[in-house]
Amino acid sequence: MRKVIISQRSVYYKYAEVEIEIPNGIECNDVHEHLIENEHLYQDEIDEAIYKSKYEFGFGLEHSGMDEQASESEWRFDIVGEQYGGHL
């Protein structure tokens, strides 16, 4: 008798998002820098949200703007009501 190894790789991910407020005077091009400098505004909230989220089967690339296929984790921001956002 010969032996055969059966393998399977299943990928699961968690997705979470939180909404925060930023001052009106910040230009779109400066939002990224503002978020990096003020991560205390969202860090605890996003940690809690990802902790509470359920595992989903797949890569998570179906969420808007999530497209870094080679990354194990991905962060981004999107300005509500505007067509502007990017990766953090």
C-alpha positions as CSV (number, residue, x, y, z in Angstrom):
1,M,0.0,0.0,0.0
2,R,1.1,3.6,-0.7
3,K,0.3,6.5,1.4
4,V,-1.4,9.8,0.3
5,I,-1.5,13.0,2.2
6,I,-4.7,15.0,1.9
7,S,-4.2,18.8,2.6
8,Q,-6.6,21.8,2.7
9,R,-6.0,25.4,3.3
10,S,-9.0,27.5,4.3
11,V,-8.7,31.2,4.8
12,Y,-10.9,33.1,7.2
13,Y,-10.8,36.8,8.0
14,K,-12.4,39.4,10.3
15,Y,-13.6,42.8,9.1
16,A,-14.5,45.8,11.2
17,E,-15.0,49.5,10.7
18,V,-15.6,52.5,12.9
19,E,-16.7,56.0,12.1
20,I,-14.9,59.0,13.7
21,E,-15.2,62.7,13.3
22,I,-12.4,64.9,12.0
23,P,-12.3,68.8,11.9
24,N,-13.9,70.3,8.9
25,G,-10.9,72.4,8.0
26,I,-8.7,69.4,7.1
27,E,-8.2,69.1,3.3
28,C,-8.7,65.6,1.7
29,N,-5.0,65.4,1.0
30,D,-4.3,65.9,4.7
31,V,-6.7,63.4,6.2
32,H,-4.2,60.5,5.9
33,E,-1.6,62.4,7.9
34,H,-4.2,63.6,10.5
35,L,-5.3,60.0,11.0
36,I,-1.7,58.7,11.5
37,E,-0.9,61.5,13.9
38,N,-4.2,61.0,15.9
39,E,-4.6,57.2,15.9
40,H,-5.8,57.5,19.6
41,L,-9.1,58.7,18.0
42,Y,-9.9,55.3,16.6
43,Q,-7.3,52.7,17.9
44,D,-9.3,51.4,20.9
45,E,-12.6,51.4,19.0
46,I,-11.3,49.5,16.0
47,D,-9.5,47.0,18.3
48,E,-12.8,46.3,20.1
49,A,-14.8,46.1,16.8
50,I,-12.4,43.6,15.3
51,Y,-12.4,41.6,18.5
52,K,-16.3,41.4,18.4
53,S,-16.5,40.7,14.6
54,K,-17.1,37.1,13.5
55,Y,-14.8,35.1,11.2
56,E,-15.8,35.0,7.6
57,F,-14.7,32.6,5.0
58,G,-12.6,34.0,2.2
59,F,-9.9,36.7,1.7
60,G,-12.0,39.8,2.6
61,L,-11.2,41.5,-0.7
62,E,-14.9,42.1,-1.5
63,H,-14.9,45.0,1.0
64,S,-14.6,48.3,-0.8
65,G,-11.0,49.3,-1.3
66,M,-9.5,46.2,0.2
67,D,-7.2,45.0,-2.5
68,E,-3.8,44.2,-1.1
69,Q,-3.8,40.5,-1.9
70,A,-0.3,39.8,-0.6
71,S,-0.9,41.5,2.8
72,E,-1.9,39.7,5.9
73,S,-3.6,42.8,7.2
74,E,-4.9,45.9,5.6
75,W,-6.1,49.3,6.9
76,R,-7.8,52.1,5.0
77,F,-9.9,55.2,5.4
78,D,-12.7,56.6,3.4
79,I,-14.2,60.1,3.9
80,V,-18.0,59.7,4.3
81,G,-20.0,61.3,1.5
82,E,-16.9,61.9,-0.6
83,Q,-15.1,59.8,-3.2
84,Y,-11.8,60.0,-1.3
85,G,-9.9,57.5,0.7
86,G,-6.7,55.5,0.9
87,H,-4.7,53.0,2.8
88,L,-3.2,53.7,6.2
